[in-house]
Amino acid sequence: MHPDPHLQLYVIRSAELRRQADDFRLARTGTDTRAPRTDLRTRLGWTMVELGLRLLPDRSSAPSGAPRTA
């Protein structure tokens, strides 16, 4: 089976999806009231990730022969 027809189908579908995404963005322009909440959620999420990483124990100080726990 020749890959060119499949490639052409993927190209057409990706163009359709990009056009739909552009239409969606244009339809929501000026009516998006959730942008500040999204920024706050993103900052809060990354702060929680950073805090979680700080709470993890430092593995470099553990002796190399220590048994592993599950």
LOSERO-781606 format. One record per residue (C-alpha): x, y, z; residue number from 1. Coordinates in pm, 1 decimal. Each point is the difference from the previous one (the first is absolute). Example, Ala and Ser with C-alpha at 12.3 -4.5 7.8 and 13.67 -1.06 7.14 Angstrom:
// residues 2
u:v:w:i
1230.0:-450.0:780.0:1;
137.0:344.0:-66.0:2;
This chain:
// residues 70
u:v:w:i
0.0:0.0:0.0:1;
135.1:336.1:-100.1:2;
37.4:256.2:287.5:3;
-80.5:307.0:-211.6:4;
-382.3:-29.9:25.5:5;
25.5:-34.8:378.6:6;
231.7:297.9:21.5:7;
-239.0:208.2:-207.9:8;
-290.1:-96.5:230.5:9;
202.7:108.3:304.6:10;
84.5:331.8:-167.7:11;
-365.7:65.7:-80.9:12;
-115.2:-94.9:351.2:13;
264.2:216.4:168.1:14;
-106.7:296.4:-215.7:15;
-362.1:-58.1:106.5:16;
97.0:-14.9:367.1:17;
206.8:317.2:-25.7:18;
-289.6:179.8:-169.1:19;
-240.1:-117.1:273.8:20;
242.2:115.0:270.0:21;
30.0:342.4:-164.8:22;
-379.4:28.2:-23.5:23;
-32.0:-95.9:365.6:24;
259.2:258.9:104.5:25;
-172.4:270.2:-205.2:26;
-339.6:-88.3:148.2:27;
133.4:30.5:356.5:28;
192.4:324.9:-50.0:29;
-127.0:268.4:236.2:30;
-231.2:-236.1:186.1:31;
264.1:-196.4:188.0:32;
-44.0:87.8:366.1:33;
197.4:-302.2:122.3:34;
347.3:123.2:-97.2:35;
88.5:139.8:346.5:36;
-120.6:-321.0:165.2:37;
211.0:-204.6:-236.8:38;
309.2:201.2:88.2:39;
-73.4:-39.9:370.1:40;
-56.3:-374.1:-41.0:41;
324.5:-37.5:-189.5:42;
201.3:187.9:262.4:43;
-165.9:-191.9:282.9:44;
62.0:-331.6:-174.4:45;
368.5:66.5:-55.0:46;
36.1:123.6:357.6:47;
-149.4:-327.0:123.9:48;
236.9:-199.7:-220.4:49;
297.8:196.8:131.0:50;
-113.4:-51.4:359.1:51;
-46.1:-371.8:-60.0:52;
350.4:-27.6:-142.8:53;
141.1:177.0:303.2:54;
-179.4:-240.4:232.9:55;
151.6:-306.3:-165.6:56;
294.3:-140.0:193.6:57;
345.1:51.9:-148.3:58;
108.7:-339.5:-134.8:59;
364.7:100.8:-39.2:60;
59.7:-14.6:376.5:61;
-133.2:-356.6:35.8:62;
264.7:-272.6:26.0:63;
39.1:-201.1:-318.2:64;
-53.3:-332.7:180.1:65;
-327.6:104.3:161.2:66;
-294.9:-223.7:-80.9:67;
-262.8:146.7:-225.7:68;
-354.4:40.1:118.9:69;
-304.7:-24.3:-218.9:70;
